[in-house]
Amino acid sequence: MTRWPEHIAGVTTHARRGAIRNAFRYGVDYVLIDPEARCGPWLFARNRFNLASVHDCDHGGSLKAGRGAVWAREVLADQGLRDARILLLTQPRFLGYQFNPVSFWLAYRGSDLAAVICEVNTPFGDRHSYLCHLPGFAPITPGARIEAPKRLHVSPFQDREGQYSFRFDIRSDRIAIRITHTNGTEGVIATLSGPRKPATSPGLLSGLLRRPAGAVRTIVLIHWQALKLKLKGARWRRRPAPVPEALTASTGPAHDIRRHADDRRTHDPSGRAPAGADRATAAVLSGAETG
């Protein structure tokens, strides 16, 4: 069944942990699409120019030489998940220009979310993907925490070492994703959340007017946050040579923390970031881990 694209006019937040603190909260526009379909409103296109567009070459595999859903199906099949229904959650190109810090390939068995491929890009021209799933591809619930080692140099103000913790709350009316990077006392908390609505030409045009210049704005905001960190005295790290592997699969332990008190304040239904040190942030989600 072909799905009509959805527009998520959401919020991404990013909070740096450690000796030097920094946090920000920005609006962001994502689309949720069937990557093997071509339908959509007048101002949205697949693999061609439009106000908003998603191109297969931008996703799945090598940076700027992606293979789209074909790549995602191969990755999932190699891990034992076949015949999944796949959706792509991503920031579209606006007027042909694109910089997409992170996209999410969502793989479903029936109505259950069975796996997520987090496809992370950096301003340095690097890409690495993280395959997140529970043992046996059990359903990923909002309380499930999936862990994987950090393998990509995302920010010059954070080491490549450490561990990621991923949490996904994908509902019929909204999405909420949380990524936590922990490296000793240092790290970053990043979130993305927003309501799901059918994509319309007026809605996409409104998104461009609210957040003009699209990906250019993202790049500018990345450098603005980097300047703030530098002025605060954050240490600059040189970019190490990329790891040879293009994909990292999640590792144990994977926990169900539905009863944990922190789970209740991870995502505010209003879309606001939580207060305090867990004030959401998303370099990984909004434009790069500049924190």
C-alpha positions in Angstrom: 0.0 0.0 0.0 1.4 3.4 -1.0 1.7 5.9 1.8 1.1 9.6 1.4 4.2 11.6 2.7 3.9 13.1 6.2 5.3 16.4 7.4 6.8 16.7 10.9 7.2 20.4 11.8 9.2 19.5 14.9 11.7 20.6 17.5 15.2 19.4 18.0 17.2 20.0 21.1 20.8 19.5 22.2 22.4 19.6 25.6 26.1 19.2 26.3 27.0 17.4 29.6 30.3 17.8 31.4 32.5 20.7 32.6 31.4 23.0 29.8 27.6 23.2 29.4 25.7 24.3 26.3 22.1 23.8 25.1 19.9 24.9 22.3 16.5 24.3 20.8 15.5 24.8 17.2 12.6 24.2 14.9 13.1 21.7 12.1 11.1 20.2 9.3 11.2 16.4 8.6 9.2 14.3 6.2 8.2 10.7 6.7 7.9 8.9 3.4 7.5 5.5 1.8 10.9 5.5 0.0 9.6 3.2 -2.7 6.7 5.4 -3.6 6.5 8.6 -5.7 3.2 10.2 -4.5 3.0 13.5 -2.7 1.7 17.1 -2.8 2.5 19.4 -5.7 5.4 21.1 -4.0 7.1 17.8 -3.0 9.1 15.5 -5.4 11.1 12.4 -5.4 14.4 12.4 -7.3 13.8 15.7 -9.0 13.8 19.4 -8.2 11.0 21.0 -6.3 10.4 23.2 -3.3 10.9 20.1 -1.1 12.4 16.9 -2.4 13.9 13.6 -1.3 16.5 12.0 -3.5 17.7 8.4 -3.3 21.3 9.4 -3.9 21.2 11.3 -0.6 20.4 8.2 1.4 21.5 4.6 1.9 25.2 3.8 1.4 28.0 6.1 0.5 27.6 9.8 1.0 26.3 11.5 -2.3 26.1 8.0 -3.9 23.3 6.5 -2.0 21.1 3.6 -3.2 18.0 4.4 -1.2 15.7 1.7 0.0 17.6 -1.0 -1.9 20.5 -0.4 0.5 18.3 -0.4 3.6 16.7 -3.7 2.6 20.1 -5.3 2.0 21.3 -4.1 5.5 18.3 -5.5 7.2 18.3 -8.8 5.3 22.0 -9.3 6.2 20.9 -9.1 9.9 18.0 -11.5 9.4 15.1 -9.1 8.9 13.4 -9.6 5.5 10.2 -8.3 3.9 9.9 -5.5 6.4 7.8 -2.4 5.6 10.3 0.5 5.4 9.7 4.2 6.0 12.3 7.0 5.8 12.2 9.9 8.3 14.5 12.7 6.9 14.9 16.3 6.3 14.1 17.0 2.7 16.1 19.1 0.3 14.7 22.7 0.1 15.1 24.2 -3.3 17.7 21.6 -4.2 20.1 22.2 -1.3 20.6 19.6 1.4 22.6 19.0 4.5 21.0 16.3 6.6 22.6 15.6 9.9 20.6 12.4 10.6 17.9 10.3 8.9 16.1 7.3 10.2 15.1 4.2 8.3 12.2 2.7 10.2 11.6 -1.0 9.6 8.2 -2.5 10.6 6.9 -6.1 11.0 3.2 -5.5 10.8 2.4 -2.6 13.1 5.5 -3.2 15.3 8.7 -1.2 14.9 11.4 -3.9 14.5 14.5 -1.9 13.6 15.9 1.6 13.0 18.9 2.5 10.9 20.2 5.9 12.0 22.1 7.4 9.1 24.4 10.1 10.5 26.2 12.7 8.3 28.8 15.3 9.4 29.9 18.7 8.0 33.3 17.0 7.4 31.8 14.9 4.6 31.7 11.6 6.6 28.8 9.2 7.1 28.2 6.3 9.4 25.0 4.3 10.1 23.8 2.6 13.3 21.5 -0.4 13.1 19.3 -0.4 16.2 17.2 -3.4 17.1 16.3 -5.6 20.1 17.2 -9.4 20.2 15.3 -11.3 17.7 13.9 -8.1 16.3 11.4 -7.9 19.1 9.2 -4.8 18.9 10.9 -1.6 19.9 8.7 0.0 22.5 8.9 3.6 23.8 10.7 2.4 26.9 13.4 0.3 25.1 16.9 1.6 25.2 19.3 0.4 22.5 23.0 0.9 22.8 25.8 1.1 20.3 29.4 2.4 20.4 30.1 5.8 18.9 32.0 5.2 15.7 31.8 8.6 13.9 33.6 11.9 14.6 30.6 14.2 14.7 31.9 17.2 16.6 35.3 18.7 17.1 34.3 19.4 20.7 33.6 15.7 21.6 35.7 12.6 21.4 34.8 9.7 19.1 34.9 7.4 22.1 31.9 6.5 24.2 28.5 4.9 23.9 25.2 5.9 22.3 21.8 5.1 23.8 18.9 5.3 21.4 15.2 5.5 22.3 12.4 5.6 19.8 8.7 6.5 20.4 7.0 6.4 17.0 3.3 6.8 17.4 0.5 7.3 14.9 0.2 11.0 15.7 3.7 12.0 16.6 7.4 11.0 16.8 9.9 11.4 19.6 13.5 10.2 19.4 16.2 10.6 22.0 20.0 9.9 21.5 22.3 10.1 24.4 26.1 10.1 24.0 28.0 9.2 27.2 31.8 9.3 27.5 32.7 9.3 31.2 31.4 12.6 32.6 31.2 14.1 29.1 28.5 13.7 26.5 25.4 15.0 24.7 21.7 14.5 24.9 19.9 15.0 21.6 16.2 14.8 20.9 13.8 15.2 18.0 10.0 15.4 18.4 7.0 16.6 16.6 3.4 15.9 15.4 2.8 13.8 12.3 0.5 15.4 9.7 -0.1 14.6 6.0 2.2 16.6 3.9 0.6 19.5 2.0 2.0 22.2 -0.3 0.9 25.0 2.0 2.5 23.2 4.9 5.8 22.7 3.2 5.8 26.4 2.0 5.0 27.5 5.6 8.0 25.4 6.8 10.3 27.2 4.4 9.0 30.6 5.4 9.4 29.8 9.1 12.9 28.4 8.6 14.2 30.1 5.5 17.3 28.9 3.6 16.7 25.3 4.8 20.1 23.5 5.0 22.0 26.7 4.8 20.4 27.7 8.0 21.4 24.4 9.6 25.1 25.0 8.6 25.0 28.5 10.0 23.5 27.4 13.3 26.1 24.6 13.6 28.9 27.2 13.2 27.2 29.6 15.6 27.0 26.9 18.3 30.6 25.9 17.6 31.7 29.5 18.1 29.8 29.7 21.5 31.6 26.5 22.6 35.0 27.8 21.6 34.4 31.1 23.5 33.4 29.0 26.5 36.8 27.3 26.4 35.8 23.9 24.9 38.8 21.9 23.7 39.1 21.4 19.9 39.7 17.8 18.7 41.3 17.0 15.3 39.3 14.8 13.0 40.6 11.3 13.2 40.7 9.0 10.2 37.2 7.5 9.7 36.7 3.9 10.7 36.6 1.4 7.8 33.1 0.1 8.6 30.2 2.0 7.2 27.7 0.4 9.6 27.6 -0.4 13.3 25.0 -2.8 14.8 23.6 -2.2 18.2 25.1 -4.1 21.1 23.9 -5.2 24.5 22.7 -4.5 26.9 19.3 -3.3 25.7 17.0 -2.3 28.5 13.3 -1.7 28.9 13.0 1.4 31.1 9.3 2.1 30.8 9.0 2.3 34.6 12.1 4.6 35.0 11.1 8.1 36.2 13.3 9.7 33.6 11.1 8.1 30.9 8.2 10.3 32.0 10.0 13.5 31.2 12.0 12.5 28.1 9.4 14.0 25.8 6.8 16.6 26.7 3.6 16.0 24.6 3.7 19.7 23.9 7.0 19.3 22.1 8.9 21.4 24.6 12.3 20.2 25.8 12.6 18.8 29.4 14.0 21.1 32.0 17.3 20.8 33.8 20.3 18.9 32.6 18.1 16.7 30.4 17.1 19.7 28.4 17.0 18.1 25.0 19.5 18.7 22.3 20.3 17.4 18.9 23.5 17.9 17.2 23.1 14.5 15.9 19.6 15.5 15.1 19.5 19.1 14.2 22.6 19.9 12.5 25.6 18.2 14.0 26.9 17.5 17.4 28.4 20.9 18.0 28.3 20.3 21.7 
